[in-house]
Amino acid sequence: MSASVTIRLDDEAKLEALDKLAQSMDRSRNWIVNRAIERFIAEQAWQIEKIERGIAEANRGEFASPEEVQAAFARFGAKARAAE
């Protein structure tokens, strides 16, 4: 199934960049926009799923121990501060 959507770009530079990209890839504007929307939807769905999983873990009381937090900070050369 195919559906139509109309968008308004907020500046001419975006349209020019889209056309330049489409031309360099030998693709249509439509193809470029469809790929961008597919990737945006996948990225947002992934992020929302991770956030919801984290909230569910927190609601179950599943938190990192102080030792696990220190170890995570240590991996990046930083010291964790105690909660105030």
All heavy atoms as an XYZ file, in Angstrom:
664
protein
N       0.829     -1.175      0.000
C       0.000      0.000      0.000
C       0.880      1.248      0.000
O       1.897      1.301      0.668
C      -0.887     -0.008      1.249
C      -1.794      1.188      1.340
S      -2.829      1.069      2.788
C      -2.384      2.574      3.586
N       0.472      2.206     -0.744
C       1.212      3.454     -0.824
C       0.309      4.586     -0.362
O      -0.877      4.598     -0.657
C       1.659      3.679     -2.274
O       2.400      4.851     -2.378
N       0.901      5.524      0.363
C       0.147      6.678      0.842
C       0.947      7.933      0.557
O       2.165      7.899      0.491
C      -0.121      6.549      2.338
N       0.250      9.020      0.422
C       0.915     10.297      0.159
C       0.936     11.153      1.408
O      -0.011     11.163      2.178
C       0.173     11.064     -0.938
O       0.273     10.374     -2.158
N       2.040     11.872      1.561
C       2.207     12.819      2.657
C       2.855     14.061      2.060
O       3.772     13.961      1.258
C       3.119     12.238      3.765
C       3.396     13.267      4.835
C       2.511     10.991      4.356
N       2.380     15.198      2.489
C       2.981     16.448      2.042
C       3.722     17.059      3.219
O       3.197     17.083      4.329
C       1.895     17.427      1.558
O       1.179     16.804      0.490
C       2.500     18.730      1.079
N       4.937     17.536      2.984
C       5.692     18.194      4.044
C       6.088     19.591      3.590
O       6.192     19.862      2.395
C       6.951     17.398      4.447
C       7.937     17.308      3.272
C       6.594     16.033      4.966
C       9.320     16.874      3.676
N       6.318     20.440      4.553
C       6.833     21.777      4.278
C       8.213     21.855      4.930
O       8.340     21.680      6.138
C       5.933     22.844      4.881
C       4.572     22.932      4.277
C       3.842     24.155      4.835
N       2.408     24.059      4.846
C       1.620     24.055      3.785
N       2.152     24.098      2.592
N       0.326     23.995      3.899
N       9.213     22.091      4.130
C      10.557     22.282      4.665
C      10.663     23.718      5.146
O      10.145     24.638      4.517
C      11.598     21.986      3.591
C      11.601     20.545      3.078
C      12.591     20.394      1.937
C      11.901     19.577      4.189
N      11.334     23.908      6.266
C      11.368     25.247      6.854
C      12.423     26.170      6.253
O      12.508     27.329      6.635
C      11.481     25.187      8.378
C      12.648     24.355      8.857
O      13.499     23.984      8.031
O      12.713     24.091     10.064
N      13.211     25.658      5.325
C      14.088     26.565      4.572
C      14.502     25.913      3.254
O      14.500     24.695      3.108
C      15.294     27.038      5.386
C      16.277     25.940      5.725
O      16.708     25.210      4.814
O      16.636     25.823      6.905
N      14.824     26.752      2.311
C      15.180     26.313      0.970
C      16.459     25.480      0.959
O      16.632     24.591      0.117
C      15.344     27.542      0.071
C      15.482     27.234     -1.401
C      14.192     26.734     -2.045
O      13.105     27.027     -1.531
O      14.309     26.030     -3.065
N      17.346     25.726      1.906
C      18.614     24.996      1.954
C      18.386     23.495      2.146
O      19.141     22.680      1.600
C      19.501     25.543      3.066
N      17.372     23.133      2.897
C      17.086     21.704      3.092
C      16.659     21.059      1.785
O      17.070     19.935      1.481
C      16.005     21.511      4.152
C      16.496     21.781      5.551
C      15.383     21.568      6.559
C      15.863     21.973      7.947
N      14.775     21.963      8.918
N      15.844     21.750      1.023
C      15.419     21.206     -0.269
C      16.604     21.079     -1.214
O      16.758     20.061     -1.896
C      14.335     22.089     -0.895
C      13.791     21.620     -2.240
C      13.178     20.228     -2.124
C      12.775     22.617     -2.767
N      17.453     22.073     -1.222
C      18.649     22.024     -2.069
C      19.556     20.867     -1.657
O      20.086     20.150     -2.510
C      19.393     23.346     -2.000
C      18.656     24.491     -2.671
C      19.297     25.852     -2.433
O      20.419     25.909     -1.885
O      18.669     26.855     -2.807
N      19.734     20.676     -0.338
C      20.575     19.575      0.150
C      19.950     18.231     -0.206
O      20.661     17.292     -0.595
C      20.766     19.690      1.663
N      18.635     18.125     -0.081
C      17.934     16.897     -0.436
C      18.116     16.593     -1.921
O      18.429     15.457     -2.297
C      16.447     17.032     -0.088
C      15.544     15.855     -0.451
C      15.971     14.593      0.292
C      14.091     16.198     -0.142
N      17.938     17.599     -2.748
C      18.112     17.398     -4.194
C      19.549     17.019     -4.545
O      19.773     16.143     -5.385
C      17.690     18.658     -4.953
C      16.176     18.809     -5.021
O      15.457     17.801     -4.825
O      15.716     19.938     -5.278
N      20.496     17.658     -3.906
C      21.913     17.345     -4.170
C      22.216     15.902     -3.768
O      22.890     15.168     -4.507
C      22.805     18.315     -3.414
C      24.277     18.151     -3.695
C      25.103     19.204     -2.987
C      26.577     19.024     -3.283
N      27.399     20.028     -2.614
N      21.718     15.495     -2.607
C      21.934     14.124     -2.148
C      21.267     13.129     -3.094
O      21.881     12.123     -3.486
C      21.377     13.967     -0.725
C      21.559     12.618     -0.049
C      23.039     12.284      0.095
C      20.880     12.630      1.313
N      20.041     13.398     -3.473
C      19.320     12.507     -4.386
C      20.061     12.374     -5.710
O      20.208     11.271     -6.241
C      17.902     13.028     -4.602
N      20.541     13.493     -6.221
C      21.266     13.468     -7.496
C      22.569     12.671     -7.368
O      22.882     11.841     -8.217
C      21.565     14.885     -7.965
C      22.245     14.931     -9.309
C      22.502     16.364     -9.758
O      22.499     17.292     -8.951
N      22.721     16.541    -11.047
N      23.295     12.890     -6.278
C      24.578     12.190     -6.120
C      24.396     10.692     -5.915
O      25.281      9.911     -6.250
C      25.372     12.793     -4.955
O      24.759     12.484     -3.722
N      23.242     10.302     -5.391
C      22.961      8.875     -5.175
C      22.175      8.258     -6.332
O      21.874      7.065     -6.303
C      22.175      8.697     -3.872
C      22.949      9.108     -2.629
S      21.935      9.018     -1.133
C      21.763      7.243     -0.954
N      21.834      9.097     -7.313
C      21.012      8.666     -8.447
C      19.698      8.052     -7.945
O      19.280      6.983     -8.376
C      21.775      7.676     -9.341
C      21.103      7.512    -10.694
O      20.395      8.440    -11.143
O      21.258      6.425    -11.299
N      19.093      8.752     -7.006
C      17.820      8.347     -6.404
C      16.859      9.523     -6.443
O      17.263     10.678     -6.620
C      18.007      7.914     -4.932
C      18.882      6.722     -4.743
C      18.184      5.484     -5.242
N      18.967      4.300     -4.883
C      18.501      3.079     -4.966
N      17.287      2.861     -5.391
N      19.251      2.060     -4.636
N      15.603      9.248     -6.199
C      14.606     10.317     -6.173
C      14.511     10.930     -4.779
O      14.958     10.330     -3.796
C      13.230      9.761     -6.562
O      12.766      8.857     -5.564
N      13.923     12.119     -4.705
C      13.636     12.718     -3.397
C      12.810     11.741     -2.560
O      13.050     11.572     -1.376
C      12.788     13.983     -3.550
C      13.489     15.205     -3.949
C      12.450     16.325     -3.967
N      12.999     17.540     -4.544
C      12.266     18.550     -4.933
N      10.957     18.508     -4.815
N      12.831     19.623     -5.433
N      11.821     11.149     -3.203
C      10.928     10.217     -2.513
C      11.708      9.072     -1.866
O      11.456      8.702     -0.713
C       9.894      9.676     -3.505
C       8.884      8.777     -2.839
O       8.120      9.222     -2.000
N       8.883      7.512     -3.228
N      12.654      8.513     -2.592
C      13.444      7.396     -2.060
C      14.234      7.842     -0.836
O      14.254      7.147      0.176
C      14.394      6.869     -3.146
C      15.090      5.595     -2.769
C      14.659      4.331     -3.013
C      16.336      5.477     -2.064
N      15.561      3.422     -2.512
C      16.603      4.100     -1.920
C      17.237      6.382     -1.550
C      17.733      3.616     -1.286
C      18.374      5.901     -0.911
C      18.614      4.534     -0.782
N      14.880      9.007     -0.949
C      15.688      9.533      0.163
C      14.810      9.768      1.385
O      15.149      9.367      2.499
C      16.396     10.851     -0.236
C      17.304     10.665     -1.457
C      17.141     11.457      0.945
C      18.529      9.849     -1.242
N      13.679     10.416      1.194
C      12.788     10.731      2.313
C      12.250      9.451      2.948
O      12.179      9.336      4.175
C      11.653     11.674      1.858
C      10.601     11.821      2.939
C      12.228     13.032      1.469
N      11.877      8.458      2.140
C      11.395      7.191      2.691
C      12.450      6.498      3.538
O      12.150      5.979      4.617
C      10.914      6.260      1.565
C       9.459      6.446      1.260
O       8.613      6.016      2.023
N       9.167      7.107      0.152
N      13.710      6.478      3.063
C      14.782      5.864      3.856
C      14.978      6.630      5.173
O      15.178      6.039      6.223
C      16.107      5.838      3.088
C      16.148      5.025      1.803
C      15.880      3.524      1.915
N      14.504      3.102      1.899
C      13.639      3.177      0.878
N      13.981      3.695     -0.266
N      12.411      2.726      0.984
N      14.941      7.950      5.095
C      15.130      8.758      6.305
C      14.017      8.487      7.313
O      14.276      8.343      8.514
C      15.177     10.239      5.941
N      12.797      8.396      6.852
C      11.669      8.132      7.751
C      11.780      6.733      8.341
O      11.557      6.538      9.546
C      10.331      8.347      7.020
C      10.137      9.841      6.732
C       9.168      7.795      7.836
C       8.963     10.168      5.836
N      12.140      5.748      7.531
C      12.322      4.384      8.049
C      13.349      4.363      9.167
O      13.145      3.749     10.217
C      12.774      3.439      6.934
C      11.703      3.078      5.957
C      12.235      2.302      4.759
O      13.437      1.962      4.718
O      11.425      2.043      3.845
N      14.475      5.019      8.953
C      15.536      5.036      9.967
C      15.104      5.796     11.215
O      15.395      5.385     12.335
C      16.808      5.631      9.384
C      17.450      4.704      8.386
C      18.698      5.275      7.792
N      19.263      4.319      6.851
C      20.047      4.652      5.861
N      20.389      5.913      5.673
N      20.522      3.737      5.044
N      14.409      6.905     11.035
C      13.927      7.686     12.177
C      12.960      6.861     13.014
O      13.076      6.809     14.242
C      13.247      8.973     11.694
C      12.687      9.793     12.816
C      13.506     10.623     13.563
C      11.334      9.742     13.127
C      12.991     11.383     14.604
C      10.819     10.495     14.159
C      11.648     11.323     14.910
N      12.020      6.189     12.374
C      11.048      5.366     13.091
C      11.759      4.252     13.851
O      11.474      4.001     15.026
C       9.989      4.803     12.127
C       9.075      5.935     11.642
C       9.172      3.697     12.788
C       8.163      5.538     10.485
N      12.700      3.575     13.212
C      13.429      2.482     13.871
C      14.221      3.005     15.062
O      14.219      2.393     16.139
C      14.358      1.791     12.869
N      14.890      4.139     14.892
C      15.690      4.719     15.979
C      14.812      5.121     17.160
O      15.123      4.834     18.312
C      16.443      5.929     15.454
C      17.255      6.667     16.499
C      17.882      7.913     15.896
O      18.852      7.760     15.135
O      17.403      9.012     16.202
N      13.701      5.772     16.879
C      12.811      6.204     17.949
C      12.175      5.016     18.653
O      12.040      5.012     19.883
C      11.729      7.137     17.396
C      12.269      8.445     16.854
C      13.035      9.234     17.903
O      12.512      9.511     18.980
N      14.267      9.597     17.590
N      11.778      3.993     17.903
C      11.191      2.793     18.498
C      12.198      2.108     19.416
O      11.856      1.668     20.519
C      10.708      1.837     17.408
N      13.458      2.022     18.964
C      14.512      1.407     19.782
C      14.690      2.194     21.080
O      14.764      1.622     22.159
C      15.818      1.373     18.994
C      16.988      0.891     19.787
C      17.366     -0.410     19.971
C      17.930      1.692     20.519
N      18.491     -0.460     20.767
C      18.858      0.818     21.125
C      18.075      3.049     20.723
C      19.898      1.263     21.908
C      19.117      3.494     21.508
C      20.005      2.618     22.092
N      14.767      3.514     20.954
C      14.983      4.356     22.125
C      13.817      4.249     23.107
O      14.026      4.099     24.316
C      15.181      5.802     21.692
C      15.582      6.724     22.821
C      15.925      8.119     22.317
O      15.390      8.569     21.314
N      16.811      8.790     23.017
N      12.598      4.285     22.617
C      11.425      4.177     23.484
C      11.407      2.824     24.184
O      11.115      2.735     25.381
C      10.131      4.424     22.681
C      10.052      5.906     22.312
C       8.895      3.985     23.460
C       8.999      6.233     21.275
N      11.740      1.755     23.456
C      11.774      0.417     24.057
C      12.792      0.362     25.188
O      12.523     -0.189     26.254
C      12.087     -0.628     22.980
C      11.936     -2.060     23.451
C      13.184     -2.627     24.108
O      14.299     -2.228     23.702
O      13.042     -3.457     25.021
N      13.978      0.942     24.978
C      15.012      0.952     26.018
C      14.561      1.757     27.231
O      14.796      1.359     28.376
C      16.332      1.509     25.485
C      16.976      0.674     24.421
C      17.466     -0.623     24.991
C      18.240     -1.400     23.943
N      18.652     -2.707     24.418
N      13.930      2.884     27.002
C      13.443      3.714     28.108
C      12.373      2.964     28.889
O      12.410      2.916     30.128
C      12.907      5.064     27.585
C      14.065      5.925     27.073
C      12.099      5.797     28.661
C      13.631      7.138     26.273
N      11.416      2.359     28.190
C      10.352      1.614     28.859
C      10.914      0.434     29.640
O      10.462      0.146     30.747
C       9.310      1.160     27.844
C       8.475      2.304     27.324
C       7.533      1.924     26.204
O       7.672      0.812     25.629
O       6.645      2.742     25.900
N      11.923     -0.241     29.093
C      12.556     -1.358     29.801
C      13.237     -0.848     31.069
O      13.141     -1.463     32.126
C      13.569     -2.060     28.910
C      14.153     -3.303     29.590
C      15.238     -3.958     28.790
N      14.775     -4.345     27.466
C      15.585     -4.780     26.506
N      16.875     -4.873     26.720
N      15.112     -5.121     25.325
N      13.928      0.285     30.974
C      14.586      0.864     32.145
C      13.597      1.281     33.210
O      13.836      1.066     34.410
N      12.495      1.856     32.811
C      11.462      2.247     33.775
C      10.887      1.014     34.466
O      10.692      1.015     35.690
C      10.357      3.074     33.082
C      10.905      4.444     32.682
C       9.134      3.227     33.986
C       9.990      5.247     31.776
N      10.633     -0.036     33.690
C      10.107     -1.278     34.274
C      11.102     -1.863     35.275
O      10.716     -2.316     36.352
C       9.793     -2.288     33.169
N      12.393     -1.847     34.942
C      13.413     -2.350     35.867
C      13.438     -1.507     37.138
O      13.518     -2.036     38.250
C      14.783     -2.352     35.198
C      14.928     -3.398     34.116
C      16.222     -3.277     33.332
O      17.016     -2.344     33.582
O      16.430     -4.118     32.436
N      13.365     -0.201     36.988
C      13.363      0.683     38.158
C      12.127      0.441     39.008
O      12.206      0.413     40.249
C      13.430      2.143     37.719
N      10.985      0.245     38.371
C       9.755     -0.029     39.124
C       9.840     -1.337     39.901
O       9.194     -1.482     40.937
C       8.547     -0.053     38.186
C       8.153      1.326     37.701
O       8.506      2.332     38.305
N       7.424      1.378     36.601
N      10.658     -2.268     39.398
C      10.859     -3.534     40.121
C      11.985     -3.420     41.151
O      12.300     -4.382     41.834
C      11.184     -4.650     39.125
C      10.031     -5.053     38.233
C      10.323     -6.326     37.441
N      11.529     -6.248     36.645
C      11.594     -5.860     35.367
N      10.498     -5.504     34.736
N      12.743     -5.832     34.710
N      12.602     -2.247     41.235
C      13.679     -2.036     42.196
C      15.020     -2.569     41.739
O      15.920     -2.768     42.558
N      15.181     -2.790     40.460
C      16.429     -3.335     39.918
C      17.377     -2.190     39.587
O      17.333     -1.623     38.508
C      16.143     -4.174     38.678
C      15.250     -5.371     38.954
C      14.829     -6.096     37.686
O      15.262     -5.730     36.570
O      14.033     -7.041     37.818
N      18.235     -1.867     40.539
C      19.200     -0.785     40.363
C      20.609     -1.338     40.485
O      20.828     -2.386     41.092
C      19.004      0.297     41.435
C      17.677      0.987     41.349
C      16.628      0.609     42.169
C      17.475      2.016     40.450
C      15.400      1.243     42.090
C      16.259      2.659     40.360
C      15.207      2.268     41.190
N      21.562     -0.628     39.933
C      22.966     -1.012     40.074
C      23.395     -0.800     41.520
O      22.972      0.154     42.168
C      23.832     -0.178     39.138
N      24.231     -1.686     41.988
C      24.768     -1.543     43.345
C      25.795     -0.410     43.346
O      26.321     -0.030     42.293
C      25.445     -2.840     43.781
O      26.638     -3.033     43.032
N      26.122      0.125     44.515
C      27.165      1.157     44.573
C      28.487      0.679     43.965
O      29.183      1.452     43.301
C      27.303      1.439     46.067
C      25.951      1.114     46.635
C      25.485     -0.068     45.819
N      28.812     -0.593     44.148
C      30.047     -1.132     43.590
C      29.995     -1.153     42.055
O      30.984     -0.852     41.379
C      30.307     -2.552     44.122
C      30.587     -2.616     45.609
C      29.331     -2.514     46.482
O      28.196     -2.736     45.967
O      29.469     -2.183     47.664
N      28.845     -1.514     41.502
C      28.692     -1.533     40.050
C      28.788     -0.118     39.475
O      29.384      0.087     38.406
C      27.357     -2.161     39.659
C      27.274     -3.655     39.927
C      25.872     -4.210     39.772
O      24.892     -3.533     40.153
O      25.770     -5.338     39.251
N      28.241      0.850     40.186
C      28.326      2.242     39.743
C      29.771      2.708     39.761
O      30.261      3.312     38.798
C      27.429      3.157     40.614
C      27.665      4.619     40.295
C      25.960      2.791     40.446
N      30.494      2.411     40.846
C      31.905      2.788     40.935
C      32.710      2.150     39.808
O      33.553      2.802     39.192
C      32.494      2.357     42.293
C      32.081      3.219     43.449
C      32.729      4.601     43.414
O      33.593      4.901     42.598
N      32.277      5.464     44.310
N      32.447      0.878     39.526
C      33.174      0.173     38.471
C      32.896      0.805     37.106
O      33.807      0.962     36.286
C      32.784     -1.306     38.460
N      31.648      1.188     36.876
C      31.305      1.827     35.600
C      32.028      3.163     35.450
O      32.589      3.459     34.396
C      29.794      2.022     35.502
N      32.041      3.972     36.507
C      32.746      5.248     36.456
C      34.249      5.031     36.276
O      34.901      5.746     35.526
C      32.475      6.073     37.722
C      31.238      6.912     37.629
C      29.991      6.368     37.906
C      31.304      8.250     37.282
C      28.840      7.140     37.832
C      30.166      9.030     37.199
C      28.918      8.472     37.472
N      34.784      4.033     36.953
C      36.216      3.755     36.880
C      36.647      3.394     35.458
O      37.747      3.740     35.030
C      36.586      2.636     37.849
N      35.780      2.707     34.722
C      36.101      2.346     33.333
C      36.369      3.580     32.485
O      37.082      3.524     31.503
C      34.963      1.535     32.712
C      34.982      0.073     33.088
C      34.084     -0.755     32.168
N      32.706     -0.282     32.107
C      31.718     -0.720     32.871
N      31.931     -1.651     33.773
N      30.499     -0.242     32.732
N      35.772      4.703     32.873
C      35.944      5.936     32.110
C      36.864      6.928     32.807
O      36.946      8.090     32.426
C      34.575      6.579     31.836
C      33.688      5.701     31.009
C      32.668      4.971     31.592
C      33.893      5.566     29.643
C      31.858      4.154     30.835
C      33.101      4.749     28.878
C      32.065      4.028     29.474
N      37.545      6.462     33.845
C      38.514      7.314     34.534
C      37.897      8.405     35.367
O      38.509      9.446     35.567
N      36.685      8.189     35.850
C      36.013      9.198     36.672
C      35.648      8.584     38.022
O      35.558      7.387     38.160
C      34.767      9.697     35.961
N      35.419      9.447     38.970
C      34.984      8.982     40.284
C      33.521      9.323     40.460
O      33.093     10.425     40.168
C      35.804      9.648     41.401
C      37.238      9.190     41.453
C      37.925      9.725     42.674
C      39.338      9.170     42.736
N      39.985      9.489     43.999
N      32.770      8.361     40.948
C      31.348      8.606     41.222
C      31.234      9.374     42.527
O      31.978      9.140     43.471
C      30.600      7.285     41.317
N      30.316     10.323     42.556
C      30.051     11.064     43.788
C      28.894     10.433     44.522
O      27.956      9.934     43.918
C      29.699     12.524     43.470
C      30.877     13.294     42.909
C      30.516     14.717     42.718
N      29.406     14.808     41.766
C      28.874     15.923     41.332
N      29.307     17.069     41.773
N      27.891     15.922     40.466
N      28.960     10.472     45.814
C      27.879      9.926     46.627
C      26.639     10.795     46.469
O      26.727     12.010     46.319
C      28.273      9.867     48.097
N      25.471     10.151     46.462
C      24.222     10.909     46.366
C      24.047     11.758     47.611
O      24.359     11.352     48.717
C      23.043      9.944     46.217
N      23.584     12.967     47.406
C      23.419     13.882     48.544
C      21.987     13.935     48.966
O      21.077     13.821     48.300
C      23.915     15.271     48.164
C      25.399     15.238     47.861
C      25.914     16.606     47.382
O      25.207     17.607     47.511
O      27.036     16.631     46.893
